[in-house]
Every structure is written in C-alpha cells, then in structure tokens.
Amino acid sequence: MNTANLAIVGVMLLVGVASALGLYRAGGKSQKAEMADQDVKNTQSALDRASAMAQAETNKPAAEDAVLARLNRGDA
C-alpha cells in the first residue's frame, strides 16, 4: 500500500470511530430525556392523586354532631 491509500484508510477509520461515538452519546441523551419525561409523568400523577384526595376531604359531609355544635354556637 502506498501512502495515499494508508491515509484514506486512516481517515475512514477515524470517521467511523467518531460516528460510532456520536451515536453512542446521542443514545445516552435520548435515554436521559425519556427518564426525565417519565419522572415528570410520575410526579404529575402523584400530584393528581393528592389533589383528588384533598378535594374528596373537602367534599366530605360534616359529621352531624359537628354541624349541630356549630348551629348551637351560631357559627353556621
């Protein structure tokens, strides 16, 4: 092989390694983005559940004794 052929083969190998490294790094970033997206979904789901529980507590009818006590005090 002459020098020109060796240079061409060297450049091809260098481009191949650089491409493989770039694809590997891009895959890692994609995986991190998917994990972050899943974390956001999990957090939103937990927030929705907590909000629903708080709303259910607010909508719960008051105990009869508590209502009568408030009526007796004149707070109702």
C-alpha positions as CSV (number, residue, x, y, z in Angstrom):
1,M,0.0,0.0,0.0
2,N,1.2,3.4,-0.7
3,T,0.9,6.5,1.5
4,A,-2.2,7.8,-0.1
5,N,-4.1,4.5,0.4
6,L,-3.0,4.4,4.1
7,A,-4.1,8.0,4.6
8,I,-7.5,7.2,3.1
9,V,-7.9,4.1,5.2
10,G,-6.9,6.1,8.3
11,V,-9.4,8.8,7.6
12,M,-12.2,6.3,7.1
13,L,-11.4,4.6,10.4
14,L,-11.3,7.9,12.1
15,V,-14.7,8.9,10.7
16,G,-16.2,5.5,11.6
17,V,-15.0,5.8,15.2
18,A,-16.2,9.4,15.5
19,S,-19.6,8.4,14.1
20,A,-19.9,5.5,16.5
21,L,-19.0,7.7,19.4
22,G,-21.5,10.3,18.3
23,L,-24.3,7.8,18.0
24,Y,-23.5,6.3,21.4
25,R,-23.6,9.7,23.1
26,A,-26.9,10.6,21.3
27,G,-28.5,7.4,22.5
28,G,-27.5,8.3,26.1
29,K,-29.0,11.7,25.8
30,S,-32.2,10.2,24.4
31,Q,-32.4,7.8,27.3
32,K,-31.9,10.6,29.8
33,A,-34.7,12.6,28.2
34,E,-37.0,9.6,28.4
35,M,-36.2,9.1,32.0
36,A,-36.8,12.7,32.8
37,D,-40.1,12.6,30.9
38,Q,-41.2,9.5,32.9
39,D,-40.2,11.3,36.2
40,V,-42.4,14.3,35.2
41,K,-45.3,11.9,34.4
42,N,-44.9,10.1,37.8
43,T,-44.8,13.5,39.7
44,Q,-47.9,14.7,37.9
45,S,-49.7,11.5,38.7
46,A,-48.8,11.8,42.4
47,L,-49.9,15.4,42.4
48,D,-53.2,14.5,40.7
49,R,-53.8,11.8,43.4
50,A,-53.0,14.2,46.2
51,S,-55.3,16.8,44.8
52,A,-58.1,14.3,44.4
53,M,-57.7,13.2,48.0
54,A,-57.8,16.8,49.2
55,Q,-60.9,17.5,47.1
56,A,-62.6,14.4,48.5
57,E,-61.8,15.5,52.0
58,T,-63.3,18.9,51.3
59,N,-66.4,17.5,49.7
60,K,-67.0,15.0,52.6
61,P,-70.1,15.9,54.5
62,A,-69.5,17.1,58.0
63,A,-70.5,14.9,60.9
64,E,-73.9,15.5,62.4
65,D,-72.5,16.4,65.8
66,A,-70.2,19.0,64.3
67,V,-73.0,20.6,62.4
68,L,-75.2,20.7,65.5
69,A,-72.4,22.2,67.6
70,R,-71.8,24.9,65.0
71,L,-75.5,25.7,64.9
72,N,-75.6,25.9,68.7
73,R,-72.7,28.4,68.7
74,G,-74.3,30.4,65.9
75,D,-71.3,29.8,63.6
76,A,-73.4,28.3,60.8
